[in-house]
Amino acid sequence: MNNEELVGPDGERARLRAAVDAVNRELLRLPRRTTSAEGTNELFDRWGELVNLLALGPEPQWRRCPVCHNVGRRDATLCAYCWTRLASLPPVPVAEEGAERFPTSS
């Protein structure tokens, strides 16, 4: 599968996820402070609240229909455009659970 096939029709949400990840990487580079009165901890808390409100969730997986070549969800069993029955694909490995994604002050 090439990169084009991994990009789904939801470009706006994909760009928003990329922006959130970029800000998150920069926040993770900031030094942590030990008291909650410090501005950095408040920034971490507010950022976590914003990310939760956005509720972006993980990036969906996409694939192309082998018949009509439209893009659809990877886990779809029927193409939403031409109704072709799609073969099941093996599950994609999930990122490690212990990895910190968004900073928190706690």
VODO-276111 format. One line per field, with one value per residue: residue number from 1; residue in three letters; x, y, z of N, C-alpha, C in turn. Coordinates in steps of 0.001 Angstrom, whole numbers, plus 500000, padded with zeros to 6 digits. Example, Ala and Ser with C-alpha at 12.3 -4.5 7.8 and 13.67 -1.06 7.14 Angstrom:
% residues 2
i <- c(1_2)
aa <- c(ALA_SER)
nu <- c(513190_512850)
nv <- c(494310_497750)
nw <- c(507800_507080)
cau <- c(512300_513670)
cav <- c(495500_498940)
caw <- c(507800_507140)
cu <- c(513200_512900)
cv <- c(496700_500030)
cw <- c(507800_507870)
//
This chain:
% residues 106
i <- c(1_2_3_4_5_6_7_8_9_10_11_12_13_14_15_16_17_18_19_20_21_22_23_24_25_26_27_28_29_30_31_32_33_34_35_36_37_38_39_40_41_42_43_44_45_46_47_48_49_50_51_52_53_54_55_56_57_58_59_60_61_62_63_64_65_66_67_68_69_70_71_72_73_74_75_76_77_78_79_80_81_82_83_84_85_86_87_88_89_90_91_92_93_94_95_96_97_98_99_100_101_102_103_104_105_106)
aa <- c(MET_ASN_ASN_GLU_GLU_LEU_VAL_GLY_PRO_ASP_GLY_GLU_ARG_ALA_ARG_LEU_ARG_ALA_ALA_VAL_ASP_ALA_VAL_ASN_ARG_GLU_LEU_LEU_ARG_LEU_PRO_ARG_ARG_THR_THR_SER_ALA_GLU_GLY_THR_ASN_GLU_LEU_PHE_ASP_ARG_TRP_GLY_GLU_LEU_VAL_ASN_LEU_LEU_ALA_LEU_GLY_PRO_GLU_PRO_GLN_TRP_ARG_ARG_CYS_PRO_VAL_CYS_HIS_ASN_VAL_GLY_ARG_ARG_ASP_ALA_THR_LEU_CYS_ALA_TYR_CYS_TRP_THR_ARG_LEU_ALA_SER_LEU_PRO_PRO_VAL_PRO_VAL_ALA_GLU_GLU_GLY_ALA_GLU_ARG_PHE_PRO_THR_SER_SER)
nu <- c(500853_500644_501621_499612_497310_496895_495915_493006_489626_489120_490576_490769_490509_492728_494795_494375_494917_497659_498604_497984_499634_502146_502241_502056_504485_506289_505489_506174_508870_509315_510503_509481_507655_507519_505498_502006_501327_502957_503427_503940_502847_500141_499777_500181_497948_495776_496218_495808_493071_492025_492738_491225_488633_488574_488465_489639_490579_492222_494066_492186_492373_492862_491882_492001_489318_489415_488004_486500_488271_487887_488418_488112_487184_489527_488622_486224_483654_482204_482397_481709_480962_480687_479672_481072_482075_484486_487632_488638_491182_494354_494792_496127_499163_499040_500127_502527_501189_502241_503453_503782_501455_500138_501081_500856_500291_500363)
nv <- c(498821_502177_505550_507327_505828_505643_508011_509490_510651_512667_515254_517701_517012_515374_517220_518785_516895_516573_519140_519271_517197_518320_520608_519270_517829_519961_520949_518809_519117_521177_522162_520400_521505_521450_522468_523230_525846_526964_528343_526594_524085_524748_525362_522808_521512_522977_522481_519694_519663_520979_519212_516985_518059_518441_515839_514112_511525_508474_508467_507484_504411_503908_502653_501793_500986_498038_497915_500351_502260_504295_505937_504462_503446_501389_499150_498539_496473_496555_498485_501905_503265_501673_499328_496960_493873_493788_492349_491125_492668_492096_492941_496153_496798_498199_501262_501442_501103_502376_504728_508241_510517_513056_515844_516077_517686_516206)
nw <- c(500000_499102_500192_499389_499537_502219_503078_504046_503306_505114_505385_506829_509578_509746_509351_511620_513637_513113_513741_516479_517409_516791_518480_520887_520918_521212_523721_525346_525419_527155_530416_533360_536206_539801_541446_541437_541048_539218_535940_533770_534476_534555_531882_530739_531867_530746_528041_527946_528575_526317_524235_525011_524706_521948_521072_519097_518724_517595_514489_511719_509850_506389_503124_499622_497440_495558_493188_492409_493247_495112_498278_501462_504828_506543_507916_506728_505349_503085_500106_500218_497981_495588_496515_496570_497973_500450_501212_504405_506335_507955_511458_512411_514076_517361_518860_521558_524805_527079_526276_526544_525426_525553_527481_531037_534179_536469)
cau <- c(500000_501478_501174_498366_496204_496720_495301_491568_488886_488939_491812_490755_490818_494115_495654_494212_495702_499084_498893_497958_500858_503295_502231_502352_505939_506959_505185_506946_510251_509393_510822_508355_507819_506961_504326_500927_501192_503837_502749_504102_501868_498829_499759_499951_496559_494879_496427_495109_491630_491721_492828_490051_487452_488621_488066_490045_490790_493336_493909_491589_493113_492131_492339_491274_488527_490102_487165_486232_489443_487570_489011_487169_487773_490274_487862_484946_483436_481627_482775_480586_480660_480224_479111_481872_482445_485924_488272_489125_492620_494870_494823_497333_499698_498726_501289_502698_500279_502940_504017_503040_501046_499887_501652_499986_501079_500416)
cav <- c(500000_503379_506609_507915_504992_505779_509315_509381_511813_513641_516016_518726_516367_514900_518398_519160_515929_516883_520360_518895_516430_519234_521385_518335_517571_521142_521005_517771_519590_522162_521559_520233_522147_520592_523042_523504_527292_527363_528514_525442_523066_525226_525191_521381_521199_523579_521754_518422_519932_521293_517972_516174_518667_518190_514426_513669_510083_508077_508641_506286_503718_503975_501833_502013_499883_497487_498016_501739_503029_505329_505704_504165_502971_500136_498039_498378_495188_496918_499811_502837_503859_500705_498205_495745_493244_493941_491318_491566_492857_491797_494135_496965_496854_499415_501863_500992_501730_503170_505963_509449_511233_514441_516146_516422_518237_515289)
caw <- c(500000_499089_501104_498920_499980_503659_503356_503880_502838_506189_505412_507877_510868_509685_509583_513020_514414_512920_514500_517894_517670_516749_519722_521967_520928_521774_525152_526026_525536_528238_531721_534292_537511_540844_542107_540488_540849_538119_534657_532879_534834_534113_530429_530494_532214_529754_526788_528086_528471_524922_523455_525359_524095_520503_520912_517765_518662_516743_513041_511131_508799_505121_501995_498367_496909_494389_491994_491993_493695_496092_499594_502536_506077_506415_508479_506027_504679_501792_499614_500361_496678_494589_497261_496421_499239_500655_502022_505714_506414_509300_512318_512425_515443_518098_519527_522937_525764_528073_525721_526891_524213_525900_528788_532157_535272_537603)
cu <- c(500894_500876_499854_497165_495947_496042_493822_490926_488725_490207_491877_491116_492249_495078_495559_494986_497189_499471_498924_499225_502087_503375_502585_503847_506695_506711_505994_508410_510423_509758_509563_508671_507110_505739_503278_500735_502053_503068_502843_503077_500467_498692_499499_498498_495593_494997_495695_493600_491223_491731_491632_488784_487412_488189_488404_490179_491956_493023_493295_492503_492243_492689_491487_490496_489252_489303_487013_487345_489111_488152_487911_487906_488418_489458_486507_484856_482786_482141_481548_480158_480060_479657_479843_482194_483965_486456_488716_490637_493096_494916_496175_497857_499423_499999_501346_501825_500994_503487_503146_502718_500853_500404_500569_500863_501189_501499)
cv <- c(501235_504454_507228_507132_505104_507094_509221_510676_512914_514467_517054_518130_515848_516056_518860_518202_516228_518127_520068_518130_517330_520066_520480_518042_518743_521246_519971_518167_520603_521474_521472_520924_521309_521174_523413_524989_527783_527408_527316_524361_523484_525088_523732_521007_521731_522859_520402_518589_520190_520036_517075_516734_518438_516766_513899_512164_509750_508320_507373_505688_503683_502967_502165_500766_499351_497617_499461_502705_504224_504934_505480_503670_501608_498942_497815_497003_495376_498294_500715_503430_502854_499427_496885_495193_493264_492843_491914_491665_492518_493068_494836_497004_498215_499932_501402_501791_502672_504496_507147_510220_512711_514711_516427_516924_517272_514272)
cw <- c(500000_499989_500692_499422_501474_504034_503049_503443_503879_506386_506515_509236_510887_509925_511027_513919_514312_513719_515999_518254_517691_518029_520896_522055_521538_523278_525932_526194_526662_529550_532584_535598_538553_541530_541081_540248_539690_536805_533740_533187_534403_532604_530067_530759_531164_528407_526834_527969_527027_524061_523747_524733_522586_520168_519522_517650_517749_515266_512461_510061_507536_504131_500779_497986_495670_493092_491532_492402_494587_497438_500621_503759_505865_506895_507808_505382_503314_501398_499680_499013_495694_495205_497012_497801_499333_501557_503355_505671_507816_510136_512239_513852_516078_518762_520974_523886_526716_527566_526079_525632_524515_527293_529819_533270_536442_537477)
//
